[in-house]
Amino acid sequence: MDAKRLVRSCVSFYGMFAASALAVSFVCGLIMFMYRMKTPAVIAVIVVVTFWFKIAAMVFLGFAMKRKSWRFFYYYKNIGVSLRGLWGISLVFDFLTYVACLFIAYQLK
């Protein structure tokens, strides 16, 4: 499989749940923005809580996608793309957006 097809597959796969995943990341960033002026201990608690909120939301989105969009999974299997690879790449990108949202929200004055 060529790289161009893999990138297109990853982008279209992430596009199926990008709006809800990015909304959760922005909510986590908003929580960090609201409590950014607190002590470092409070910031650490906020990071841990938002991290587990993000994980729980992604697990919920994964189960919902598996239940509602199962036909698309056959499409990716038929074109030779691994579902584990698609989920891995999508979740890594989504986690990076989560970290970027937290970092930007903490740095805003």
C-alpha positions in Angstrom: 0.0 0.0 0.0 1.3 3.4 -0.9 1.7 6.2 1.6 -0.8 8.5 -0.2 -3.6 5.9 0.2 -2.7 5.3 3.8 -2.8 9.1 4.6 -6.1 9.5 2.9 -7.5 6.5 4.8 -6.3 7.9 8.1 -7.7 11.4 7.4 -11.1 10.0 6.4 -11.2 7.6 9.4 -10.4 10.4 11.8 -12.9 12.6 10.1 -15.7 10.3 11.2 -15.2 11.3 14.9 -13.1 14.4 14.7 -15.8 16.8 15.7 -16.6 15.1 19.0 -13.0 14.2 19.8 -11.9 17.8 19.2 -14.8 19.1 21.2 -13.7 17.0 24.2 -10.1 18.3 23.8 -11.4 21.9 23.7 -13.5 21.3 26.8 -10.4 20.0 28.6 -8.5 23.1 27.4 -11.3 25.3 28.7 -11.1 23.7 32.1 -7.4 24.3 32.2 -7.9 27.9 31.1 -10.4 28.5 34.0 -8.1 27.1 36.7 -4.6 28.1 35.3 -3.8 30.7 38.0 -4.1 28.1 40.8 -1.2 26.4 42.6 0.8 23.7 40.9 -1.0 21.0 42.9 -4.3 22.1 41.6 -3.0 22.2 38.1 -1.7 18.6 38.5 -5.1 17.5 39.6 -6.8 19.2 36.7 -4.4 17.5 34.2 -5.1 14.1 35.7 -8.9 14.6 35.8 -9.0 16.0 32.2 -6.7 13.1 31.1 -9.1 10.5 32.4 -12.1 12.4 31.1 -10.5 12.3 27.6 -9.7 8.6 27.9 -13.3 7.8 29.0 -14.7 10.0 26.2 -12.5 8.2 23.6 -13.6 4.8 24.8 -17.2 5.8 24.6 -16.7 7.2 21.1 -14.9 4.1 20.0 -17.7 1.8 21.2 -20.3 4.1 19.5 -18.4 4.1 16.3 -18.0 0.4 16.3 -21.8 0.0 16.8 -22.9 2.7 14.4 -20.2 2.6 11.6 -19.4 -1.1 11.3 -19.8 -1.0 7.5 -17.0 1.5 7.2 -14.7 -0.9 9.0 -15.2 -3.5 6.2 -14.3 -0.8 3.7 -10.9 -0.2 5.4 -10.3 -3.9 5.7 -11.0 -4.4 2.0 -8.6 -1.8 0.9 -5.9 -3.4 3.0 -5.6 -0.9 5.9 -5.3 -2.3 9.4 -8.0 -1.1 11.8 -5.4 -1.1 14.7 -3.2 1.1 12.6 -6.0 3.5 11.9 -7.1 3.7 15.5 -3.4 4.0 16.6 -2.7 6.9 14.3 -6.0 8.6 15.0 -5.6 8.3 18.8 -2.0 9.6 18.7 -3.1 12.6 16.7 -6.1 13.2 19.0 -3.9 12.9 22.1 -1.5 15.5 20.6 -4.4 17.9 20.0 -5.4 17.3 23.7 -1.9 18.2 24.9 -1.7 21.2 22.6 -5.1 22.5 23.9 -3.9 22.1 27.5 -0.6 23.8 26.8 -2.2 26.7 24.9 -4.9 27.2 27.6 -2.2 27.2 30.3 0.0 29.7 28.4 -2.9 32.2 27.7 -2.8 35.2 30.0 
